[in-house]
Amino acid sequence: MLWWLADDPILRPEARSLLNSAATILVSVATMIDIWYLAHKLQSPITVEQAEAVCDLLARGLLDRALVVPITTSTLTGAWSRIDRELLRDPWDRLILATAADRSVPLVTRDRAMIAIGLAEVIEA
């Protein structure tokens, strides 16, 4: 999401094309938490200010075609019962992957563990 918003060339063409052509881009609340967490790490590729700006725009519905989706009971069930904790330990990643699976939408990610699990269709970022 962040690479797409920044029009960063690191984003693979297939992923960029999918995001550019999507009528709606679903963003899990867990993604917003993950962005905040990433910004607060010591070796972060984004600043706290950048993370807060993106999360604020998402929360207020001001990012074009982006729709923030809640973590539902179904999402939680998917995260905890269908994803092996030994394969994907990060709780936010578990919820992000479970959201994509629960809503039957492709997930754009480079996370090797999320890709390997195979719970949702993945477009490599």
N, C-alpha and C positions, 0 to 999 in steps of 0.2 A: 504494500500500500504506500509506504513512504517513498520507495523508489519511483512509483508511478506518479505520485503527487509532485515529486521534484523533477520529473522527466529525466531521471538518471539513466544514462546509457548502459548501466550495469544490468538493467531489467531486460530479460530475453525478449526478442521480438514476438514470440507466440503469446507470452504473458501480457505484453503491452497491447497487442492486438485484441486479446480477449477483454481486457479492462476497458480499452477504448471503445469497443463495440457493445459492451453490456448496457442494457437499458437501465439496470439497477445493480449496484455493487453492494452486496451485503457485508457489513462489518460487525463482527461479534463484539459485544461489550468487553469480552476477554481480550480482544485485540487492543482496545483502548488501554486496558490495564497493562498489557504487555508493552505497549509503546511507552507508557509512563515509567515502567520498571526499567526498560532498556535505557532510557534517558538518564536514569539515576545510577547506572553502573559506572565504575571508574573509567573503563575504556569504551565509552559509548560513541557510536557514529553520529548521534544526534544530541543536540543540547536540550536541557530541560525546557527552555523557552520554546523551541521548535515542537517538542512533544506536547506541551500545554496548548500551543496554538492549534495543532492538528486535532487534538482531543476536544478543544472548545468548538472548533468548526463542526466536527462530527456531532457533538452533543446538541448543538443548536440547529442541526440539519442544513448547514450552509455549504457542504461540499457537494458539488454537482453529481447527481445520481447515486450518492452514497446513502445507504440506509442502515442505521445502527439497529441490530437485532439483539433481543435479550437472551439471557441464558435461561432456558426453560427446563422444566423437570425432565422432559425427553432428552434434552441436551446433556443434562447431568447424568442421566442413566447411561447414555451412550459413552460419555467420557469415563465413567468409573467402571462400567461392566464390559465394554467392548474394546477398550484400549489397555493393553498390558502395561502396567506401571513400570516394569523393568525395561520396556522398549521406549517409553516416553514418560519421563519423570516430571517434567515441567507442567504444573497444573494449568497454566494459561494456555500452553500449546495443546494440552489435552482438550480443553474446552473449545479452542478454535477449531481443531480437527473434528470434534464431535458436532459442532455447529454446522460445518460444511456437510457432514454426513447426514445429520438430522434434516437439513433443508434441501438435500440432494443438489447441491451446487458445487462447481469446481473450486478448489482451493489453490490460490497462487502462493507458493512458498518455495524456499530453497532448503528448508529444514529436512535433513536426510532421514531422521527418525519418523517424521510425519509422513514422508513419502513412502518409506519402507512398510509402514503399517498397512497401507492399502485400504483404509476404511472409506475414503472419499476419493473422487477423481482429483488428481493433482496436475496442475500446470506449473512446471518448474519456472521459478522467477529467475 
